[in-house]
Amino acid sequence: MQAIVCKTWGPPQTLTLETLPDPTPKPNEVLLQITAAGVNFPDVLMIQKKYQMVPELPFIPGAEITGTVLQIGSEVTTLSVGDHVVALCQTGAFAQQIALPAAACFRLPATLPKEIAGTFLFAYGTSWHAILDRAALRPHETMLVLGAAGGVGLAAIQIGKMLGAKVVAAASTPEKLAICKANGADELIDYTQEDLRAAIKRTCGKAGPDVIYDPVGGPYTEPAFRSIAFRGRHLVVGFAAGDIPSLPLNLPLLKGASVVGVFWGAYVQQQPTQWAQDLEAIVQAIQAGKLTPHVSRTYTLKETPQALEDMAARKVTGKIAILP
């Protein structure tokens, strides 16, 4: 099989396309033919040794896949050859095949397009867990989404609207904001052109947002939190801006507000039964047309370094996929 291999820590240009032996599944594993792999910001960090999980070199990056079962191990009873599945794999996604524990794979309707099947797990899993579980967003509340044109941001907009909330989207260009609007955002903020606190007051009212969905960090976290509503919930999803911000602890005290961590990967590992229920609900919502994943571009396996460069340069809207 062909695969993208990380042999040394560094930027995407250091990755190589290589021919490797086909994987052999263990008794509890299945062999998958990968039809699509999602590209996520942690992939960019991992190849540079900047992520919390550090794999041993060499490794195949990529953590989100969909594919077809080619072979099953002797102990596998839950899946059959030919089944369409999705899976999280931490590493190994940017390849033509992968062997994974059967327990890590979830059967999918064959009618779900591969570009969507291969890209919705991270974005919608993260945002579903954040908004429904950690924030408990209620109808008629207001949610501010920072970095709203990215994969998790667009998913957050759609989930917020599905729950009946008012959603305010903040992004860095008119083009990105237009995509946010097309995905359901009620109000828009271009935080490169407008003071963030003034914009939040304009769009959320004097009370401020009940929930702040923050995958960005950096210079936006503190001014956003200073504008949060009384008893608001600030969701710490990630730090796409690069810098991990500090927050004066008198601010949560004065607002009676909560800073809520969202580590979806740990949630999947610690509460797999609840995650399986989330996944079923997300797939049902996609099939019903209540959620519509936005895949802005696909790449060949050879083009994986370019895909990661585009992700690092924040040129991506919604999700992008590798089609090996």
N, C-alpha and C positions, 0 to 999 in steps of 0.2 A: 504494500500500500504506500501511498504518498502521504507525507505529513510535514507540517511546519515545526521546526525544532529550534529551541532556545539552547545554545551551547555556552553562551557567556552572557553575563548581565549587561544590559544596555538598551538602547532605543530600538524601535521596530526594524530598522535597517540591518541589524545584526542577525535577524532570524534567517534561517535557511530552509529551503524546500528539499526534502530528502526522500529516498525510497527505503522503506523499512520492512521487516518481516511482518506478515499479517499476524494480529494478536490471536492467541488461543485462549478460549474461555475456561476458567476453572469450574469445578462442579457446581458452584453456586452462582455462576455468571452467565451472561448472554453475550454473544458477539453481535454488534450492530453495524450495519452499513449506514454511515452518517449521511443524511440528505441535506441538512442545514445546521449551522452552528452560529449562535448569537455572539456578537462582539460586545464586551462590556468594559467599563472603565477600569475595573480591577485587573483585567488582562494587561493593560498598559503598564500598570504599577508592578505587576508580578514579574514581568520580564526584566524590570530594572531593579529588582530586589527592594521594592518600596512598599510591598503589601504585607499585611500581618501574617499571611501564610507564605512560607519560603520553601518551595520545592527544591529537591536536589537536581543539579545539572547533570546531564542534559534532560530536558523535558519538553513535552508538547503542550503549548499553552491552550487556553480556551476551556470554558467550564459549563457551557450550556448547549445542549444538542437535541435534535430530533433525528430519528432514523428508523430503519426496519430491522427486525430480528433475523439474522442469518443463521445462527446456531445457538443451541441452548446447552448448558452444562447438565450433567447427569442428575443433579439434585433439584433442578428448576422445575417447578410445577405451575407457576403462576403466569408464564408467558409461553407463546408458541412461535415457531418459525413463521415469518410473514407479518407478525404484529407490528403496528406502528406505535412508537413510544416517544416520550420525552424523558430527559434525564439531566441531572446535575452531576458533574464529574470532577470539579476543582481544576483538573488539568486533563489534556488529551483530546479536546474537542476539535482542534484545527487539524483534522486528519480525515482519511477516507473510512477508517474503521476504528472501533474501540471495543474492548471487553470490559463490562461493568457488572457489578452485583445485580441480580435480578430485582432485589429489593429497592434499588435506586431508580428503577425505570417505572414509568406510569403509562399505561395504555391510553392511546388517543384515538379519536375518530379519524379514519383514513381520509375523510373529506376536508380536514383542516389543512389549508395550504402550507407547504413546507416552510416558506419564509416566515409565516406567523408562528407555526409550531416550534421552530427553532429559536425564536427570539422573545417569546412572551414570559418565560419563567422568571427571569431575574427582575424585569421591570414590573410586571404585574404582581408577582409574588411579594416583592419588597413593598410596593405601594399598598397592596391589599392588607398585609400585615401591619404596616405603619398606620394606615388610616382607620381601619375597622377595629383592630386589636389594640394598638398602642394609644391612638388618639380618641377612639370611640366617637368619631365625627357623627353629629346628629343632623337631621334635616333642618334647613333654615339657618344653620350656622354658616360662618364665613371662613374659608380656608385660603391662605396665601401660599402659592407654590413658587419657590425660587428655582432658577434653572429649569423653567417649565417646559422648554422645548426638547429636552433630552428624553431618553427612554423612560426613566422613572417619573419624570415630570409630566409627560403626556399621559402616562398611565394614571398618575395622581389626579390630573384634571378630570379624566373620564370617570374614575371611581368616585370622586367627589360629586360630580353631576349625577351619577347614577343614584347616589344616596340622598339627593335633594338639597345639597348645600350650594351656597354661592361660592364660586371659585375665581380668585384673582391670580392671574399668571404674570410672573416677572421673568423677563429674558433680556438679551443684550442687543438684538437687532430687530428692525421692523419685519424682516422675513420670518424670523423665529416666532415673533408675536402673532403673525398672520396664521402660522400653523397652530399655535395655541388656541386662537380664536376658532379655527376650523374644527378643533377637537373639543370645543364646548366651553372655553373660558368666558366668563361673564365680563371681566374687566382686565385691562392690560397695563403693565408697567414696563417701560424701557429704562432699566436702572443705569444705563450709560448716559441718558439724556435728562434724567429727572432725579432730584433728591429722593432717596428711598423713603424716608419717613414722611415727607410731604406727599409722595405718591400713595403710600399706604393709607394715609388719612383721606386722600381724595377718593380712593377706590373702596376702602373698607369702612369709612365713617369714623367718627370720633372715638368710638369704642374700640376699634382695631379688630384684627382677625382672631377668631377663636382658636384656629389651628394654623401653625406655620410649618409647611413641609420644606425642609432645608437639606438638599443634597449638595449644597455649594460650599458653605462655610466661608472662610476668608473674611473680607471686609463687610459682608452683608448680614452676618448673623446678629451682631449686637444691635445695629439700628433697627433691624426687623423685630428683635425681641423687645426693644424699648417701646415698640408700638403695639405689642400684643394686648389682647383683651384681658380683663380680669378673669382669673381662673383659666387662662388660655393654655394650650399645649404646644410646645415647640419641639418638633420632631427632628432629631439629629440623625440624618440619613447618610451623610457622607461629606467629603471635602474636595469637591471637584475644582475649587479655586486654588487648591494646593496647600494653603495655610490652615492649620487647626486653630480656630479662634478661642480666645479666653473671654469669659463672661463674668462680670462682677456679680457676686451672689446676692447683693442687695436687690437686684432687679427682680428675680423670681419672688423674693420676699414681698416687695412692694406691690407686685401685681397678683400675688397669690397664684402664680403661674408655675407650670411644670416644664422642666427640660427632660425630654423623653428620648432615651436611646433606642435606635432601631438597628439591630444587627440581625438581619434576616437569615444569614447563613447559620448563625448559632441557633436561631429559632427552629430552622429546618432540622438540625441535628438533635436539639433538646426536646422538641415537641413534634415528632414526625406524624403522629396521628392527626393532630390539628392541622399541620401543613397539608396532609393529603386531603382533608376536608376543604381547605382553602383552594387547593388546585382544582378539585371537582367543581367548586362554585365558580371559579374564574373561567374554566372551560365552558360551563353552561352559559355564563354571561356573554362570552365571545360568540358562541353558537346562536344565542338569542339576539345578537346585534346590539346588546347593551354596552359592550366594550368592543372597540375596533383598534387593534394594534396597528401602529403606523410604522411600516418598514420603508425607509427612505432610499435604501440602495442595497444591492447585493454585489458580492465580490467572488472571484474564483479563489481556489486555495492558494495559487501562486500570488494573488494580489493581497493576501492577508497582511503583510507589512504595511501596505498602503492603507488598509482599513484601520489598522491600529494607529497609524500616523494621523488619519482624519479624526479618529476619536480623541487622540491627545491634543489636537489643535482645535477641538471643539467645533469642528465643521459638521458634526452629525446632528440631525434632528430625528427624534424618535429612535428607532433601532436600525441596525445594519446587520447583515448576515453573510456568512461564508457558505458558499455552495460547492462542496468538494466533489 
